[in-house]
Amino acid sequence: MPDTAPSIPLPPSSGTICVVGAGFMGCVIATLYAHHGHDVALCDMNTELLASFAERARPIAATFADDPAAVDAMLARVRTEPSLAEAVKGAFMVHEAVQEKLETKQALFAELDALCPPEVVLATNTSSLLLSDIGAKVSGKERILGLHYITPGHIIRSIEVIHADFTPASLVEWGRAFVESIDHVGVACGERPGFLINKIQFAMLTEIYRLMDEGIASRDDIDAAVRLSIGPRLALWGPLLTEDLIVSKATALAVTDSLYHQTGDENYKGRKALRDLAEAGHMGAITGRGWYEYDAPYAEIVEERDRQLTDLLDWLRQRDPVGRLAPR
């Protein structure tokens, strides 16, 4: 990322944001911004979507406030506007959430580039398209940033802060600060197909699809395996911290090498980052260092690890989330 920064001030605690696209994600994003004190101009050429915004947004707003009056006040902070030129006036950021078609986003960003002063951040909620492609017709590319919400965006706190080669480091930090101001967590990643979350998510799903194709396990057994083993640990700690806490790097490397030799699949081949840790003796929490560093004695770490996992699994058993959804 370049070190030179555009003339963009720190994100204000309140101000006007223009959200372009009043579909599902645009509705969520506009409501979330209104909840956090921003005035929102929601823009869409589809006047039916604009007319139905309040009805569609009410259940979203109700997750933030029990009081109907507070919900009404939240929704009142969002004005609907079919004219893009009017919607962007006074906005410190324009957040695009239109359909995931490159030509549509390219045309919109070219128009935004012409309409918005250079200090206005141009953000996209794209889940798959590259910023370089979206901004191909934009002269001021250094103000383009990806802010990708994960469905349901008002509940899932992680937001991808996506940057391209032309994105100043200061704008990435601006994005992190803005995301933090709306009680979410920004995870920065460079532009590449799938970015961060979808790349990880679909790596797992692609393997699961293959297992289903090959008849290795049933639908129910695959879901139970993930839900009762991998899932809770990832929810508590994420993949790299989980590995530190449950297995040595030597064992992890041996497993990846074994899978590679058995299948010939390059995706299983032990990567340099893992091999370097194993060869340096940084095996994880058991040695005091792995992907992370640890000051507490290993026995205490294991005791706390097991306590957290037991508490979560007990809670899940009591709540019976699958049973309450009643899938067949």
C-alpha positions, 0 to 999 in steps of 0.5 A: 500500500502506498504511504501517501494519504488522501486528504481524508479526515478521521471518521466523524462520530456523526455525519451523513452517509450515503448508502447506494442500493436499497436491497437486503444488504443496503437496508441492513447497512443503512439501519446500522449506520442510523443506529450509530447516530449517522444521518443516512441517505438511502439511494436507489432507482427502484422507488418500490424498494425505497418505499418499502425500506421502513417496513423491511428495516423495522425488524433490523432496528428492533434488534437494537432497541425494544422501545417502538419509539426508539425504533421509529427515531432510528428509522427516521434518520434514514431518508430515501432518495432516488437521485444519486446527485441529491443523495451524496450531498454532504456525505463523508462516505458513500457506501455502495451495496448494489447488485454484484455485477462489475459493469453496474459497479464500475458505472456507479463508481465513475459517476460517484467520482464525478459527483463527490469531492475528493475527501469523500470515501467511496466504499463498496460492499462487494463480496467477490469483485476486485477494487481495481476492477470496480474503480477502473474508471475512477480518477481518484482511486486512492479513496476507494475502500472495501467495507464488506459486511457478512450476513446478517451484517447488523449482528456479525461483527467482523467486516472486511476492510479491503485494500488494493495496491493504490489504497493508502495505509491511512485509508485502511486505518480510517476504515478500521476506525470507522468500523470500530465506531459502529461496534464492529471489528475490521479485518484488513485484507488485500484484494484477491479473489474471495478476499479473506472470509469467503476464501476461508469459508469456501475452502472448507465448503469446497471440500465438503461438497467433494465429500458429499459427491464421493459419499464419504459421509452423510449431510447430517454427519458432516454438519454434526462433525463441524458443529460439535468439533471444529465450529465451537473452537473456531467461534471461541478462538479462530483457526490459528489460535485454536491450533496453538491451543490444541496441537503442536506445530510438529503434529500439524505439519505431519498431518498436512504432509501425510494428507499431501502424500496420500492425495497428491493435492497441493492444497494439503502441502505443508506451507512455509509459515507452518514449517518455519514455526515447527523447525524453530521449535515454536510448537504453540501454547505448550512451548510458550510460542506458536502463532501467538506468544504465551506468558501463562504456564501451559497447565493454566492455559489448558485449564482455561481452554477447557473451561471455555469450551465446556461452557460453550458446548453446555450452552449450545446443548441447552439451547438446541439451535438445530432443533429450534430451526427444525430442518428436515 
